[in-house]
């Protein structure tokens, strides 16, 4: 599914990745843990085609991460960044835009209401602008977008850091039960409670 083979990456004279070999099977759940600055987030940027490597090979479903393939690869990935990089507009407008351009016109919106309830969101939040939201609200909106897009591969960078313990447990249990390939970068212990996850320590 996802393969990093002898990958080297150096930036500004600093070695970020040195001979990295990292493999993720289809529908596998992987938790990456380690100190800051050791290339965890860079791994996601490489997979999305935003960070070219110096040496080695990276493939996604057998396709090299190169310009010719990157559009098709990105359409299969949902990426939730640590800073929840969303356009600053009214939340409802942002979600309507995602629905309009990414989802089938015939798709039943019943799922939308169920995800809203699951994430404990409400009309007040939906009518606010992104910049008005708290960190936890932004994370839940980011996760809502992931649930709506329903892509086969998820890359999650600290997806529960701003949530309370109850929501963290609910989110982790649900995500780890999905029939998807999921790579998570997180310091939250909640992800380690599930035996289905493979832990990689860098």
Backbone bond lengths (Angstrom), bond angles and torsions (degrees), N, CA, C in turn:
res aa  C-N    CA-C-N  psi(-1)  N-CA   C-N-CA  omega(-1)  CA-C   N-CA-C  phi
1 X - - - 1.466 - - 1.536 110.64 -
2 X 1.352 115.93 -68.69 1.469 121.22 177.69 1.518 108.25 -122.69
3 X 1.327 116.03 126.95 1.462 120.28 -177.73 1.523 111.25 -134.24
4 X 1.311 115.35 127.97 1.459 123.19 168.92 1.521 106.22 -111.71
5 X 1.323 117.00 117.42 1.457 120.92 -176.25 1.524 110.87 -119.91
6 X 1.343 115.38 112.12 1.478 122.64 178.56 1.530 111.24 48.58
7 X 1.317 115.97 53.87 1.464 121.63 -174.62 1.530 110.81 -89.48
8 X 1.338 114.49 128.54 1.462 122.09 176.70 1.523 109.09 -119.32
9 X 1.324 115.11 139.68 1.461 120.34 178.26 1.521 109.27 -149.63
10 X 1.318 115.39 126.59 1.461 121.36 178.25 1.520 108.32 -128.61
11 X 1.331 116.80 135.50 1.462 121.80 177.92 1.526 110.07 -134.93
12 X 1.332 115.24 130.76 1.472 121.95 -179.90 1.522 111.77 52.35
13 X 1.329 114.57 40.87 1.457 120.28 177.17 1.516 114.64 79.02
14 X 1.347 117.23 -0.91 1.461 120.92 -178.77 1.525 110.10 -106.31
15 X 1.322 115.39 131.69 1.460 120.39 178.37 1.527 109.71 -78.47
16 X 1.330 116.62 117.18 1.470 121.84 -179.35 1.523 110.49 -92.47
17 X 1.324 116.63 -48.45 1.462 122.20 177.31 1.516 108.84 -127.11
18 X 1.317 116.30 135.85 1.464 120.38 -177.53 1.523 109.98 -131.71
19 X 1.328 115.52 97.58 1.465 120.57 178.20 1.519 113.45 65.72
20 X 1.326 116.74 37.37 1.471 120.77 -177.19 1.520 111.72 -68.92
21 X 1.323 115.16 128.03 1.459 122.56 169.39 1.530 107.16 -118.58
22 X 1.326 115.83 120.34 1.461 120.59 -173.44 1.519 107.66 -148.57
23 X 1.342 116.24 125.77 1.461 120.56 -175.36 1.524 110.78 -130.42
24 X 1.318 115.88 136.21 1.456 121.58 177.52 1.529 108.16 -129.07
25 X 1.328 115.93 125.99 1.458 120.75 179.12 1.529 110.44 -83.51
26 X 1.316 115.47 162.37 1.459 120.40 176.72 1.531 110.34 -58.30
27 X 1.347 115.87 133.14 1.463 125.08 179.06 1.532 114.15 66.69
28 X 1.327 116.91 10.26 1.460 120.02 175.76 1.529 109.70 -78.02
29 X 1.340 115.76 148.69 1.461 122.18 176.96 1.526 107.81 -111.88
30 X 1.333 116.33 121.69 1.463 120.81 -175.26 1.518 110.15 -126.54
31 X 1.325 116.15 131.15 1.463 122.82 176.01 1.514 108.22 -108.37
32 X 1.337 116.23 123.01 1.463 121.06 177.98 1.525 108.83 -103.50
33 X 1.328 115.74 125.97 1.452 120.59 178.77 1.523 109.93 -128.78
34 X 1.323 115.31 152.76 1.458 120.26 179.86 1.509 110.64 160.42
35 X 1.316 115.99 171.52 1.461 121.52 -178.41 1.526 111.50 -65.61
36 X 1.326 115.70 157.64 1.463 120.71 176.58 1.524 109.88 -64.68
37 X 1.336 115.69 147.50 1.456 120.87 174.91 1.511 115.70 84.64
38 X 1.351 117.46 11.60 1.465 118.68 -178.48 1.532 112.21 -104.65
39 X 1.332 116.57 10.81 1.462 118.92 171.38 1.510 116.30 99.40
40 X 1.328 118.06 14.25 1.476 119.38 -178.23 1.533 111.12 -65.77
41 X 1.316 117.18 -51.86 1.463 120.56 179.40 1.523 111.11 -66.78
42 X 1.327 116.60 -32.16 1.466 121.23 177.67 1.521 110.94 -59.61
43 X 1.323 116.31 -34.30 1.463 121.25 177.46 1.525 110.51 -55.75
44 X 1.336 116.63 -44.84 1.460 120.92 179.35 1.525 110.99 -66.05
45 X 1.331 116.74 -41.54 1.463 120.71 -178.80 1.523 111.16 -64.07
46 X 1.316 116.60 -34.09 1.466 120.67 176.38 1.526 110.02 -66.07
47 X 1.339 116.89 -46.42 1.462 120.78 -179.27 1.524 112.42 -61.66
48 X 1.333 116.24 -32.00 1.469 121.09 -179.58 1.523 112.55 -87.35
49 X 1.323 116.99 -0.84 1.461 120.91 177.36 1.509 114.45 80.37
50 X 1.338 117.64 17.16 1.465 120.82 -179.66 1.527 112.46 -93.84
51 X 1.327 117.05 -14.26 1.466 121.13 -176.67 1.523 109.19 -133.33
52 X 1.340 118.27 106.33 1.466 119.99 179.54 1.532 111.31 -73.65
53 X 1.315 116.25 144.66 1.470 120.23 179.23 1.529 109.59 -91.06
54 X 1.326 115.21 160.06 1.466 120.45 179.41 1.526 111.70 -86.87
55 X 1.304 115.99 -35.14 1.465 120.06 -177.63 1.524 109.17 -157.05
56 X 1.338 115.46 151.29 1.449 120.62 -179.85 1.523 111.49 108.01
57 X 1.318 115.86 -164.40 1.463 120.42 -177.85 1.526 110.04 -144.82
58 X 1.336 115.56 137.81 1.457 121.84 175.31 1.526 107.59 -127.34
59 X 1.339 115.89 128.43 1.461 119.52 -179.73 1.526 110.72 -130.44
60 X 1.327 114.35 151.63 1.466 123.28 177.93 1.515 106.19 -128.91
61 X 1.326 116.69 112.62 1.469 120.85 -175.67 1.528 111.55 52.56
62 X 1.316 115.61 39.44 1.456 120.96 177.90 1.510 115.05 83.39
63 X 1.337 117.85 -6.97 1.463 121.48 179.59 1.530 110.08 -94.96
64 X 1.312 116.17 132.26 1.457 119.77 175.07 1.524 110.06 -68.13
65 X 1.330 115.67 146.02 1.466 120.77 178.30 1.529 108.12 -78.48
66 X 1.309 115.60 82.82 1.467 121.88 -179.21 1.527 108.65 -133.88
67 X 1.318 116.17 168.55 1.460 121.98 -174.40 1.524 112.53 -54.03
68 X 1.322 117.34 -39.03 1.466 121.26 -176.09 1.529 112.61 -64.44
69 X 1.329 117.06 -27.58 1.463 120.67 -174.26 1.533 113.90 -108.46
70 X 1.315 116.97 -12.61 1.465 119.06 -165.34 1.529 112.99 -64.33
71 X 1.315 118.99 -34.12 1.468 120.08 179.84 1.521 110.56 -62.25
72 X 1.341 116.54 -46.84 1.462 120.94 179.52 1.528 110.99 -63.76
73 X 1.325 116.33 -38.98 1.467 120.56 -179.67 1.525 110.54 -65.71
74 X 1.326 117.22 -46.33 1.465 120.64 -178.15 1.523 112.15 -62.50
75 X 1.330 117.07 -31.51 1.466 120.12 179.95 1.527 112.64 -69.26
76 X 1.319 116.48 -12.83 1.463 120.97 178.32 1.528 112.94 -99.09
77 X 1.339 116.54 -3.05 1.471 121.26 -173.28 1.524 111.96 -116.67
78 X 1.324 115.69 134.95 1.465 121.50 166.16 1.522 107.17 -105.06
79 X 1.332 116.24 123.88 1.464 121.38 -178.79 1.514 109.95 -117.45
80 X 1.325 116.28 123.14 1.459 121.79 175.41 1.521 107.52 -111.41
81 X 1.329 115.89 109.04 1.466 120.34 -177.11 1.518 110.61 -77.61
82 X 1.317 115.98 162.40 1.459 121.23 -178.54 1.532 111.61 -63.54
83 X 1.332 116.32 -34.72 1.470 119.42 -178.76 1.531 112.57 -94.32
84 X 1.335 117.90 8.85 1.469 123.43 177.40 1.532 110.04 47.89
85 X 1.299 115.69 69.78 1.466 122.62 -174.17 1.538 110.45 -77.08
86 X 1.331 115.97 93.38 1.459 121.77 -179.28 1.521 110.50 -120.08
87 X 1.320 116.08 149.97 1.466 119.91 176.19 1.520 110.26 -61.85
88 X 1.341 116.21 139.16 1.460 119.40 -178.66 1.527 110.51 -83.80
89 X 1.308 114.58 88.78 1.455 121.26 175.06 1.520 107.98 -146.60
90 X 1.308 116.86 177.88 1.457 119.52 179.67 1.524 109.30 -61.38
91 X 1.316 116.36 135.35 1.463 121.40 -174.60 1.526 111.48 -55.50
92 X 1.321 117.06 -45.13 1.468 120.40 -178.73 1.528 110.88 -60.64
93 X 1.331 117.58 -39.91 1.467 120.57 178.73 1.523 111.27 -65.15
94 X 1.317 115.50 -40.39 1.466 120.08 178.68 1.526 110.68 -62.14
95 X 1.321 116.98 -44.93 1.460 121.01 179.79 1.529 111.65 -66.66
96 X 1.334 116.90 -38.36 1.472 120.74 177.16 1.525 110.44 -62.41
97 X 1.336 115.63 -38.96 1.475 120.16 179.88 1.528 110.51 -65.88
98 X 1.314 116.20 -41.68 1.467 120.42 177.78 1.518 110.15 -63.60
99 X 1.328 115.92 -43.01 1.470 120.52 179.00 1.532 110.56 -61.54
100 X 1.319 116.29 -42.48 1.464 121.73 -176.02 1.524 112.27 -67.36
101 X 1.324 116.73 -41.58 1.474 119.93 -170.63 1.524 114.68 -99.78
102 X 1.327 117.96 -15.64 1.457 119.67 -174.67 1.513 114.48 -118.82
103 X 1.323 117.33 -17.61 1.454 119.49 -174.45 1.519 111.69 -115.59
104 X 1.314 115.32 154.73 1.454 120.64 179.27 1.526 110.81 -61.24
105 X 1.317 115.59 135.79 1.471 120.54 179.65 1.531 110.89 -60.70
106 X 1.334 116.30 -27.11 1.458 120.11 -176.80 1.534 113.26 -91.11
107 X 1.311 116.00 0.69 1.460 118.94 -176.36 1.527 110.85 -69.51
108 X 1.302 115.14 134.43 1.457 120.50 -177.36 1.523 110.81 -70.70
109 X 1.330 116.48 131.28 1.463 120.21 -178.23 1.525 113.18 -81.89
110 X 1.311 116.99 6.12 1.463 120.02 176.84 1.525 110.37 -58.21
111 X 1.338 115.73 -39.08 1.461 120.31 -179.91 1.523 111.11 -61.29
112 X 1.318 115.77 -35.53 1.461 120.37 -179.73 1.530 110.13 -58.98
113 X 1.307 116.78 -47.81 1.465 121.26 -179.31 1.525 111.16 -63.81
114 X 1.317 116.59 -38.95 1.468 119.32 -179.32 1.525 111.22 -67.65
115 X 1.344 116.87 -36.75 1.475 119.47 177.60 1.522 110.78 -69.55
116 X 1.321 117.34 -37.62 1.467 121.35 177.25 1.533 109.61 -58.14
117 X 1.310 115.81 -45.90 1.468 120.67 -179.91 1.522 111.24 -68.02
118 X 1.319 116.26 -42.77 1.467 121.36 -179.57 1.528 111.21 -58.15
119 X 1.336 116.67 -40.21 1.463 122.08 -176.72 1.529 112.65 -90.12
120 X 1.319 116.63 6.21 1.464 122.08 178.02 1.532 111.66 56.01
121 X 1.330 115.62 44.92 1.464 121.99 176.24 1.531 108.47 -98.64
122 X 1.318 117.31 165.14 1.461 119.83 -177.87 1.526 110.73 -149.72
123 X 1.325 116.18 177.31 1.464 121.18 -176.83 1.523 112.50 -63.57
124 X 1.323 117.21 -31.12 1.472 119.73 178.49 1.521 110.14 -62.00
125 X 1.340 116.62 -48.01 1.473 120.72 179.19 1.521 110.69 -63.84
126 X 1.330 116.81 -42.49 1.463 120.52 -177.00 1.526 112.23 -64.37
127 X 1.303 117.26 -25.03 1.464 120.77 -179.35 1.528 113.32 -96.55
128 X 1.318 117.15 1.97 1.460 120.89 175.48 1.523 110.17 -90.21
129 X 1.331 116.04 163.24 1.465 120.05 173.62 1.528 108.17 -85.46
130 X 1.304 116.00 159.26 1.461 121.34 -177.57 1.530 111.26 -55.82
131 X 1.333 117.16 -41.00 1.472 120.27 -176.11 1.530 112.48 -68.53
132 X 1.318 117.35 -16.53 1.463 120.86 179.09 1.527 112.70 -84.39
133 X 1.309 117.57 -11.32 1.458 121.48 -174.55 1.524 112.15 -81.27
134 X 1.328 115.46 151.29 1.463 120.85 172.69 1.526 108.91 -76.05
135 X 1.324 117.01 170.44 1.465 120.61 178.69 1.513 112.20 -60.02
136 X 1.333 116.65 -41.61 1.459 120.18 179.43 1.511 112.72 -66.80
137 X 1.329 116.93 -37.21 1.465 120.61 177.64 1.526 110.64 -66.94
138 X 1.319 116.28 -40.33 1.474 120.08 177.51 1.525 110.80 -62.10
139 X 1.339 116.44 -42.18 1.459 119.28 179.04 1.530 110.96 -62.75
140 X 1.316 116.66 -40.76 1.471 119.15 -179.48 1.528 111.59 -69.16
141 X 1.336 117.26 -35.42 1.472 119.46 174.95 1.530 109.61 -66.11
142 X 1.325 116.94 -41.17 1.466 120.53 177.24 1.522 111.31 -59.39
143 X 1.330 116.57 -44.75 1.464 120.76 178.52 1.524 111.60 -66.50
144 X 1.326 116.84 -36.74 1.464 120.51 176.12 1.526 110.42 -58.49
145 X 1.323 116.63 -43.30 1.461 120.77 178.34 1.531 109.99 -60.49
146 X 1.323 116.59 -40.68 1.466 120.19 177.65 1.513 112.09 -62.01
147 X 1.322 117.11 -43.85 1.461 120.98 179.13 1.528 110.69 -63.30
148 X 1.326 116.51 -39.00 1.464 120.01 -179.42 1.530 111.66 -69.49
149 X 1.330 116.98 -43.30 1.463 120.30 -178.98 1.528 111.54 -68.13
150 X 1.338 115.88 -36.74 1.472 121.53 173.37 1.532 112.41 56.90
151 X 1.322 116.70 42.58 1.471 120.45 -179.50 1.526 110.99 -80.03
152 X 1.345 118.17 157.00 1.470 120.51 -172.62 1.519 115.50 -73.75
153 X 1.335 117.37 -19.60 1.474 120.78 -178.85 1.524 109.22 -125.50
154 X 1.335 116.17 130.01 1.463 121.80 178.58 1.520 110.07 -118.07
155 X 1.328 115.91 132.32 1.465 123.02 172.78 1.528 106.62 -116.18
156 X 1.319 116.92 112.46 1.461 121.60 -173.03 1.522 110.47 -118.52
157 X 1.327 116.59 119.14 1.466 121.89 -178.65 1.527 109.15 -106.71
158 X 1.316 116.85 105.85 1.481 123.81 -177.61 1.542 111.05 49.95
159 X 1.330 117.55 57.73 1.472 120.57 -172.50 1.526 115.61 -73.85
160 X 1.342 117.56 -13.39 1.469 119.46 -175.74 1.528 112.69 -124.00
161 X 1.310 118.04 12.85 1.473 121.23 -172.38 1.524 113.86 -62.22
162 X 1.339 117.92 -28.24 1.473 120.73 -176.57 1.528 112.93 -105.92
163 X 1.330 117.12 11.78 1.465 120.46 -177.66 1.527 111.27 -98.70
164 X 1.338 116.16 156.07 1.469 118.74 176.01 1.523 109.38 -76.94
165 X 1.325 116.66 167.72 1.465 120.83 -172.22 1.528 112.88 -60.84
166 X 1.324 116.57 -38.27 1.468 119.62 -179.60 1.524 110.92 -62.96
167 X 1.336 116.07 -46.55 1.462 120.11 179.88 1.522 110.98 -68.63
168 X 1.328 117.81 -37.74 1.470 120.78 177.39 1.521 110.79 -56.92
169 X 1.313 116.30 -48.14 1.464 120.24 -178.70 1.525 111.52 -64.66
170 X 1.324 116.83 -41.58 1.466 120.71 -179.91 1.526 110.81 -63.91
171 X 1.335 116.07 -45.02 1.468 121.00 -179.82 1.524 110.99 -64.74
172 X 1.340 116.67 -47.90 1.466 120.30 -177.80 1.524 111.23 -61.28
173 X 1.335 116.88 -45.75 1.462 119.84 -179.56 1.531 110.94 -60.69
174 X 1.322 116.06 -41.89 1.468 119.07 -178.26 1.533 111.39 -68.75
175 X 1.321 116.90 -48.55 1.463 120.74 -176.10 1.528 110.86 -62.87
176 X 1.321 117.40 -41.38 1.466 119.71 -178.68 1.524 112.04 -71.62
177 X 1.327 116.96 -12.12 1.459 120.75 176.14 1.512 113.94 -93.85
178 X 1.330 117.05 -3.44 1.461 120.88 -178.87 1.521 111.56 -74.09
179 X 1.305 116.35 149.12 1.462 122.39 178.31 1.533 108.43 -87.23
180 X 1.336 114.52 65.37 1.465 121.05 -175.70 1.527 109.66 -142.22
181 X 1.323 115.29 163.20 1.462 121.65 171.32 1.521 106.66 -88.49
182 X 1.330 116.72 121.51 1.462 119.77 -173.40 1.524 110.75 -133.02
183 X 1.332 115.46 126.87 1.464 121.65 174.33 1.521 107.25 -116.11
184 X 1.320 115.74 126.79 1.461 121.73 -175.55 1.517 109.78 -121.56
185 X 1.320 116.44 131.40 1.458 122.31 168.36 1.524 105.83 -104.36
186 X 1.316 117.45 118.78 1.463 118.96 -177.76 1.521 111.26 -163.01
187 X 1.345 114.43 146.86 1.460 121.21 171.87 1.530 110.73 -98.53
188 X 1.341 116.92 -3.14 1.458 120.67 -178.57 1.531 111.13 -71.47
189 X 1.333 115.91 128.11 1.470 120.35 -179.47 1.525 112.28 -66.80
190 X 1.341 116.91 -18.69 1.459 120.44 -176.00 1.527 112.35 -57.86
191 X 1.321 117.49 -31.01 1.463 120.80 -177.74 1.521 112.45 -72.38
192 X 1.326 117.00 -23.14 1.466 120.28 -176.58 1.525 113.31 -84.81
193 X 1.329 116.92 -4.96 1.459 120.32 -177.50 1.524 112.75 -75.43
194 X 1.315 116.23 -17.92 1.464 120.86 -175.64 1.528 109.70 -97.85
195 X 1.310 116.47 125.97 1.471 120.86 -177.83 1.517 113.59 -69.66
196 X 1.339 116.96 -11.30 1.467 119.77 -177.27 1.529 112.27 -78.36
197 X 1.329 117.37 -10.01 1.461 119.91 -173.95 1.529 110.70 -95.45
198 X 1.315 115.63 140.60 1.470 121.74 175.07 1.527 107.97 -97.75
199 X 1.313 117.18 129.18 1.460 121.03 -176.69 1.520 109.81 -102.21
200 X 1.338 114.84 127.03 1.467 122.11 175.61 1.512 107.61 -113.58
201 X 1.334 117.07 120.89 1.470 121.46 178.10 1.509 109.67 -106.47
202 X 1.334 115.91 124.98 1.468 120.49 -178.68 1.519 109.55 -105.02
